[in-house]
Amino acid sequence: MQDRLTLKKTFSTSDLALATAISIWLPLKEVDRSQDLHRAFFIFDRTEKLNDIVDKYWKKELLVEPRQYFDQLKALKGRLYSHE
């Protein structure tokens, strides 16, 4: 039986570190501020690759080149703050 979460077409997180890690491999679909003006949610299309990235992230098994992560973090912050 499929997990209820895997039936959703998108994945959202307000965790900037996790969103940064995901966005290294998968495109960010949108930044959603509609639920809370003080919190943004990063939305990604749900795929097997996304599920694998999130799983490895939480298990501390995800390997990322540090400079690439930092550059991606700056890009996400730019996108996050450009909507203020």
N, CA, C and O atoms as CSV, one atom per row, in Angstrom:
chain,resi,resn,atom,element,x,y,z
A,1,MET,N,N,0.838,-1.183,0.000
A,1,MET,CA,C,0.000,0.000,0.000
A,1,MET,C,C,0.888,1.253,0.000
A,1,MET,O,O,1.871,1.331,0.737
A,2,GLN,N,N,0.525,2.221,-0.834
A,2,GLN,CA,C,1.317,3.439,-0.925
A,2,GLN,C,C,1.089,4.333,0.284
A,2,GLN,O,O,-0.015,4.411,0.823
A,3,ASP,N,N,2.143,4.994,0.691
A,3,ASP,CA,C,2.061,5.973,1.764
A,3,ASP,C,C,1.222,7.154,1.264
A,3,ASP,O,O,1.321,7.543,0.100
A,4,ARG,N,N,0.401,7.717,2.145
A,4,ARG,CA,C,-0.452,8.852,1.759
A,4,ARG,C,C,0.365,10.007,1.203
A,4,ARG,O,O,-0.077,10.689,0.279
A,5,LEU,N,N,1.555,10.235,1.756
A,5,LEU,CA,C,2.369,11.358,1.298
A,5,LEU,C,C,2.844,11.179,-0.136
A,5,LEU,O,O,3.000,12.165,-0.857
A,6,THR,N,N,3.077,9.945,-0.565
A,6,THR,CA,C,3.566,9.734,-1.921
A,6,THR,C,C,2.469,9.949,-2.955
A,6,THR,O,O,2.758,10.015,-4.150
A,7,LEU,N,N,1.222,10.060,-2.522
A,7,LEU,CA,C,0.131,10.310,-3.462
A,7,LEU,C,C,0.050,11.777,-3.861
A,7,LEU,O,O,-0.569,12.101,-4.875
A,8,LYS,N,N,0.662,12.672,-3.088
A,8,LYS,CA,C,0.666,14.090,-3.422
A,8,LYS,C,C,1.578,14.328,-4.620
A,8,LYS,O,O,2.582,13.637,-4.798
A,9,LYS,N,N,1.218,15.306,-5.432
A,9,LYS,CA,C,2.013,15.599,-6.625
A,9,LYS,C,C,3.172,16.532,-6.332
A,9,LYS,O,O,4.126,16.604,-7.107
A,10,THR,N,N,3.097,17.252,-5.212
A,10,THR,CA,C,4.175,18.165,-4.860
A,10,THR,C,C,4.667,17.895,-3.443
A,10,THR,O,O,3.998,17.246,-2.639
A,11,PHE,N,N,5.842,18.408,-3.171
A,11,PHE,CA,C,6.458,18.322,-1.855
A,11,PHE,C,C,6.764,19.745,-1.432
A,11,PHE,O,O,7.299,20.523,-2.222
A,12,SER,N,N,6.432,20.099,-0.197
A,12,SER,CA,C,6.746,21.438,0.281
A,12,SER,C,C,7.493,21.354,1.598
A,12,SER,O,O,7.268,20.457,2.410
A,13,THR,N,N,8.391,22.317,1.788
A,13,THR,CA,C,9.143,22.417,3.025
A,13,THR,C,C,9.448,23.884,3.304
A,13,THR,O,O,9.651,24.677,2.385
A,14,SER,N,N,9.476,24.224,4.572
A,14,SER,CA,C,9.896,25.569,4.954
A,14,SER,C,C,11.349,25.549,5.428
A,14,SER,O,O,11.889,26.581,5.827
A,15,ASP,N,N,11.973,24.389,5.385
A,15,ASP,CA,C,13.363,24.201,5.813
A,15,ASP,C,C,14.295,24.645,4.677
A,15,ASP,O,O,14.409,23.967,3.656
A,16,LEU,N,N,14.957,25.788,4.871
A,16,LEU,CA,C,15.823,26.342,3.831
A,16,LEU,C,C,16.987,25.408,3.499
A,16,LEU,O,O,17.359,25.275,2.334
A,17,ALA,N,N,17.558,24.766,4.506
A,17,ALA,CA,C,18.681,23.856,4.264
A,17,ALA,C,C,18.249,22.664,3.405
A,17,ALA,O,O,18.955,22.281,2.473
A,18,LEU,N,N,17.105,22.088,3.715
A,18,LEU,CA,C,16.592,20.964,2.934
A,18,LEU,C,C,16.240,21.415,1.520
A,18,LEU,O,O,16.572,20.735,0.548
A,19,ALA,N,N,15.574,22.549,1.405
A,19,ALA,CA,C,15.209,23.065,0.078
A,19,ALA,C,C,16.452,23.321,-0.767
A,19,ALA,O,O,16.451,23.068,-1.971
A,20,THR,N,N,17.501,23.818,-0.144
A,20,THR,CA,C,18.753,24.059,-0.863
A,20,THR,C,C,19.321,22.746,-1.385
A,20,THR,O,O,19.727,22.655,-2.544
A,21,ALA,N,N,19.346,21.736,-0.532
A,21,ALA,CA,C,19.878,20.434,-0.950
A,21,ALA,C,C,19.060,19.854,-2.097
A,21,ALA,O,O,19.626,19.356,-3.070
A,22,ILE,N,N,17.757,19.914,-1.995
A,22,ILE,CA,C,16.896,19.378,-3.062
A,22,ILE,C,C,17.138,20.128,-4.366
A,22,ILE,O,O,17.238,19.524,-5.434
A,23,SER,N,N,17.231,21.455,-4.267
A,23,SER,CA,C,17.313,22.274,-5.488
A,23,SER,C,C,18.637,22.133,-6.228
A,23,SER,O,O,18.769,22.622,-7.350
A,24,ILE,N,N,19.608,21.481,-5.626
A,24,ILE,CA,C,20.842,21.189,-6.359
A,24,ILE,C,C,20.547,20.210,-7.500
A,24,ILE,O,O,21.144,20.300,-8.572
A,25,TRP,N,N,19.635,19.288,-7.264
A,25,TRP,CA,C,19.320,18.259,-8.259
A,25,TRP,C,C,17.977,18.453,-8.970
A,25,TRP,O,O,17.802,17.994,-10.098
A,26,LEU,N,N,17.044,19.122,-8.321
A,26,LEU,CA,C,15.699,19.273,-8.895
A,26,LEU,C,C,15.286,20.740,-8.904
A,26,LEU,O,O,15.638,21.493,-7.995
A,27,PRO,N,N,14.540,21.148,-9.929
A,27,PRO,CA,C,14.136,22.551,-10.003
A,27,PRO,C,C,13.072,22.909,-8.954
A,27,PRO,O,O,12.168,22.126,-8.659
A,28,LEU,N,N,13.215,24.097,-8.416
A,28,LEU,CA,C,12.219,24.642,-7.502
A,28,LEU,C,C,11.012,25.059,-8.322
A,28,LEU,O,O,11.143,25.806,-9.291
A,29,LYS,N,N,9.847,24.583,-7.941
A,29,LYS,CA,C,8.624,24.903,-8.680
A,29,LYS,C,C,8.118,26.296,-8.318
A,29,LYS,O,O,7.787,27.089,-9.199
A,30,GLU,N,N,8.059,26.593,-7.006
A,30,GLU,CA,C,7.623,27.920,-6.572
A,30,GLU,C,C,7.957,28.132,-5.104
A,30,GLU,O,O,8.254,27.192,-4.367
A,31,VAL,N,N,7.899,29.402,-4.700
A,31,VAL,CA,C,8.003,29.780,-3.294
A,31,VAL,C,C,6.618,30.273,-2.902
A,31,VAL,O,O,6.111,31.239,-3.472
A,32,ASP,N,N,6.012,29.610,-1.932
A,32,ASP,CA,C,4.639,29.913,-1.535
A,32,ASP,C,C,4.617,30.610,-0.176
A,32,ASP,O,O,5.074,30.054,0.822
A,33,ARG,N,N,4.087,31.825,-0.147
A,33,ARG,CA,C,3.947,32.578,1.097
A,33,ARG,C,C,2.475,32.747,1.475
A,33,ARG,O,O,2.165,33.493,2.404
A,34,SER,N,N,1.583,32.083,0.788
A,34,SER,CA,C,0.154,32.314,0.978
A,34,SER,C,C,-0.378,31.815,2.313
A,34,SER,O,O,-1.376,32.339,2.808
A,35,GLN,N,N,0.267,30.813,2.907
A,35,GLN,CA,C,-0.226,30.246,4.162
A,35,GLN,C,C,0.190,31.071,5.375
A,35,GLN,O,O,-0.533,31.113,6.370
A,36,ASP,N,N,1.336,31.720,5.302
A,36,ASP,CA,C,1.880,32.452,6.443
A,36,ASP,C,C,2.817,33.533,5.918
A,36,ASP,O,O,3.771,33.227,5.202
A,37,LEU,N,N,2.561,34.787,6.260
A,37,LEU,CA,C,3.383,35.880,5.752
A,37,LEU,C,C,4.813,35.855,6.293
A,37,LEU,O,O,5.707,36.455,5.697
A,38,HIS,N,N,5.034,35.176,7.405
A,38,HIS,CA,C,6.352,35.132,8.021
A,38,HIS,C,C,7.117,33.850,7.694
A,38,HIS,O,O,8.247,33.664,8.147
A,39,ARG,N,N,6.512,32.988,6.925
A,39,ARG,CA,C,7.155,31.720,6.571
A,39,ARG,C,C,6.902,31.418,5.107
A,39,ARG,O,O,5.781,31.546,4.616
A,40,ALA,N,N,7.949,31.019,4.425
A,40,ALA,CA,C,7.825,30.646,3.022
A,40,ALA,C,C,7.948,29.130,2.908
A,40,ALA,O,O,8.684,28.494,3.662
A,41,PHE,N,N,7.223,28.572,1.964
A,41,PHE,CA,C,7.300,27.143,1.678
A,41,PHE,C,C,7.878,26.961,0.284
A,41,PHE,O,O,7.426,27.587,-0.675
A,42,PHE,N,N,8.866,26.114,0.183
A,42,PHE,CA,C,9.510,25.802,-1.092
A,42,PHE,C,C,8.810,24.581,-1.663
A,42,PHE,O,O,8.721,23.544,-1.005
A,43,ILE,N,N,8.316,24.704,-2.881
A,43,ILE,CA,C,7.508,23.662,-3.505
A,43,ILE,C,C,8.300,23.000,-4.635
A,43,ILE,O,O,8.879,23.672,-5.490
A,44,PHE,N,N,8.309,21.674,-4.613
A,44,PHE,CA,C,8.976,20.870,-5.640
A,44,PHE,C,C,7.993,19.828,-6.155
A,44,PHE,O,O,7.101,19.396,-5.425
A,45,ASP,N,N,8.155,19.426,-7.408
A,45,ASP,CA,C,7.382,18.296,-7.918
A,45,ASP,C,C,7.885,17.037,-7.229
A,45,ASP,O,O,9.091,16.837,-7.084
A,46,ARG,N,N,6.954,16.191,-6.805
A,46,ARG,CA,C,7.325,14.949,-6.121
A,46,ARG,C,C,7.718,13.894,-7.161
A,46,ARG,O,O,6.960,13.585,-8.080
A,47,THR,N,N,8.903,13.364,-6.987
A,47,THR,CA,C,9.417,12.293,-7.847
A,47,THR,C,C,10.139,11.285,-6.965
A,47,THR,O,O,10.362,11.531,-5.780
A,48,GLU,N,N,10.499,10.159,-7.547
A,48,GLU,CA,C,11.294,9.176,-6.812
A,48,GLU,C,C,12.642,9.771,-6.421
A,48,GLU,O,O,13.151,9.513,-5.330
A,49,LYS,N,N,13.212,10.565,-7.315
A,49,LYS,CA,C,14.504,11.191,-7.030
A,49,LYS,C,C,14.372,12.125,-5.825
A,49,LYS,O,O,15.249,12.137,-4.961
A,50,LEU,N,N,13.296,12.905,-5.754
A,50,LEU,CA,C,13.078,13.788,-4.620
A,50,LEU,C,C,12.966,12.978,-3.335
A,50,LEU,O,O,13.591,13.318,-2.331
A,51,ASN,N,N,12.184,11.921,-3.360
A,51,ASN,CA,C,12.033,11.075,-2.170
A,51,ASN,C,C,13.383,10.532,-1.714
A,51,ASN,O,O,13.653,10.462,-0.515
A,52,ASP,N,N,14.220,10.151,-2.657
A,52,ASP,CA,C,15.548,9.628,-2.344
A,52,ASP,C,C,16.431,10.712,-1.722
A,52,ASP,O,O,17.131,10.452,-0.744
A,53,ILE,N,N,16.401,11.917,-2.279
A,53,ILE,CA,C,17.193,13.035,-1.758
A,53,ILE,C,C,16.776,13.363,-0.323
A,53,ILE,O,O,17.626,13.517,0.554
A,54,VAL,N,N,15.480,13.467,-0.090
A,54,VAL,CA,C,14.974,13.802,1.249
A,54,VAL,C,C,15.351,12.706,2.248
A,54,VAL,O,O,15.768,12.994,3.369
A,55,ASP,N,N,15.202,11.469,1.837
A,55,ASP,CA,C,15.548,10.357,2.713
A,55,ASP,C,C,17.028,10.390,3.078
A,55,ASP,O,O,17.376,10.235,4.249
A,56,LYS,N,N,17.898,10.588,2.099
A,56,LYS,CA,C,19.341,10.651,2.353
A,56,LYS,C,C,19.707,11.870,3.192
A,56,LYS,O,O,20.606,11.801,4.030
A,57,TYR,N,N,19.018,12.983,2.971
A,57,TYR,CA,C,19.266,14.198,3.752
A,57,TYR,C,C,19.028,13.927,5.237
A,57,TYR,O,O,19.881,14.239,6.068
A,58,TRP,N,N,17.892,13.356,5.572
A,58,TRP,CA,C,17.557,13.113,6.974
A,58,TRP,C,C,18.387,12.003,7.601
A,58,TRP,O,O,18.562,11.972,8.819
A,59,LYS,N,N,18.900,11.093,6.782
A,59,LYS,CA,C,19.773,10.027,7.299
A,59,LYS,C,C,21.238,10.476,7.356
A,59,LYS,O,O,22.112,9.715,7.771
A,60,LYS,N,N,21.495,11.713,6.938
A,60,LYS,CA,C,22.856,12.279,6.892
A,60,LYS,C,C,23.755,11.492,5.943
A,60,LYS,O,O,24.942,11.302,6.207
A,61,GLU,N,N,23.176,11.041,4.841
A,61,GLU,CA,C,23.912,10.280,3.836
A,61,GLU,C,C,24.078,11.053,2.530
A,61,GLU,O,O,24.723,10.560,1.605
A,62,LEU,N,N,23.518,12.233,2.440
A,62,LEU,CA,C,23.561,13.015,1.206
A,62,LEU,C,C,24.905,13.733,1.105
A,62,LEU,O,O,25.297,14.461,2.017
A,63,LEU,N,N,25.591,13.530,0.018
A,63,LEU,CA,C,26.883,14.171,-0.199
A,63,LEU,C,C,26.740,15.296,-1.210
A,63,LEU,O,O,26.204,15.113,-2.303
A,64,VAL,N,N,27.230,16.456,-0.819
A,64,VAL,CA,C,27.130,17.648,-1.657
A,64,VAL,C,C,28.467,18.373,-1.627
A,64,VAL,O,O,29.105,18.471,-0.578
A,65,GLU,N,N,28.883,18.875,-2.767
A,65,GLU,CA,C,30.096,19.676,-2.829
A,65,GLU,C,C,29.801,21.007,-2.117
A,65,GLU,O,O,28.833,21.676,-2.478
A,66,PRO,N,N,30.588,21.405,-1.137
A,66,PRO,CA,C,30.265,22.576,-0.311
A,66,PRO,C,C,30.051,23.869,-1.089
A,66,PRO,O,O,29.116,24.610,-0.787
A,67,ARG,N,N,30.872,24.155,-2.058
A,67,ARG,CA,C,30.728,25.408,-2.823
A,67,ARG,C,C,29.422,25.401,-3.619
A,67,ARG,O,O,28.747,26.426,-3.718
A,68,GLN,N,N,29.072,24.260,-4.177
A,68,GLN,CA,C,27.828,24.139,-4.922
A,68,GLN,C,C,26.634,24.384,-3.996
A,68,GLN,O,O,25.676,25.061,-4.372
A,69,TYR,N,N,26.701,23.828,-2.782
A,69,TYR,CA,C,25.622,24.034,-1.802
A,69,TYR,C,C,25.502,25.512,-1.444
A,69,TYR,O,O,24.397,26.054,-1.417
A,70,PHE,N,N,26.626,26.168,-1.171
A,70,PHE,CA,C,26.608,27.585,-0.803
A,70,PHE,C,C,26.056,28.438,-1.943
A,70,PHE,O,O,25.248,29.335,-1.707
A,71,ASP,N,N,26.483,28.168,-3.175
A,71,ASP,CA,C,25.977,28.922,-4.328
A,71,ASP,C,C,24.469,28.731,-4.486
A,71,ASP,O,O,23.743,29.677,-4.790
A,72,GLN,N,N,24.014,27.510,-4.278
A,72,GLN,CA,C,22.577,27.229,-4.392
A,72,GLN,C,C,21.800,27.908,-3.269
A,72,GLN,O,O,20.690,28.391,-3.492
A,73,LEU,N,N,22.368,27.949,-2.071
A,73,LEU,CA,C,21.751,28.640,-0.938
A,73,LEU,C,C,21.579,30.123,-1.250
A,73,LEU,O,O,20.525,30.696,-0.976
A,74,LYS,N,N,22.611,30.750,-1.824
A,74,LYS,CA,C,22.512,32.164,-2.206
A,74,LYS,C,C,21.423,32.372,-3.251
A,74,LYS,O,O,20.679,33.351,-3.187
A,75,ALA,N,N,21.328,31.461,-4.207
A,75,ALA,CA,C,20.302,31.575,-5.248
A,75,ALA,C,C,18.900,31.455,-4.653
A,75,ALA,O,O,18.006,32.214,-5.028
A,76,LEU,N,N,18.695,30.515,-3.734
A,76,LEU,CA,C,17.380,30.365,-3.100
A,76,LEU,C,C,17.032,31.576,-2.243
A,76,LEU,O,O,15.894,32.045,-2.261
A,77,LYS,N,N,18.002,32.078,-1.498
A,77,LYS,CA,C,17.751,33.274,-0.691
A,77,LYS,C,C,17.391,34.456,-1.579
A,77,LYS,O,O,16.508,35.243,-1.239
A,78,GLY,N,N,18.061,34.581,-2.702
A,78,GLY,CA,C,17.727,35.648,-3.655
A,78,GLY,C,C,16.302,35.528,-4.137
A,78,GLY,O,O,15.582,36.523,-4.226
A,79,ARG,N,N,15.901,34.334,-4.443
A,79,ARG,CA,C,14.522,34.112,-4.891
A,79,ARG,C,C,13.524,34.342,-3.759
A,79,ARG,O,O,12.435,34.869,-3.985
A,80,LEU,N,N,13.889,33.953,-2.563
A,80,LEU,CA,C,13.023,34.115,-1.393
A,80,LEU,C,C,12.802,35.588,-1.078
A,80,LEU,O,O,11.667,36.016,-0.871
A,81,TYR,N,N,13.879,36.363,-1.041
A,81,TYR,CA,C,13.778,37.774,-0.652
A,81,TYR,C,C,13.383,38.700,-1.791
A,81,TYR,O,O,13.055,39.861,-1.548
A,82,SER,N,N,13.405,38.224,-3.009
A,82,SER,CA,C,12.993,39.076,-4.136
A,82,SER,C,C,11.483,39.298,-4.151
A,82,SER,O,O,10.997,40.179,-4.861
A,83,HIS,N,N,10.736,38.511,-3.379
A,83,HIS,CA,C,9.280,38.628,-3.348
A,83,HIS,C,C,8.788,39.454,-2.185
A,83,HIS,O,O,7.581,39.512,-1.950
A,84,GLU,N,N,9.679,40.100,-1.443
A,84,GLU,CA,C,9.254,40.917,-0.295
A,84,GLU,C,C,8.798,42.275,-0.750
A,84,GLU,O,O,8.403,43.101,0.073
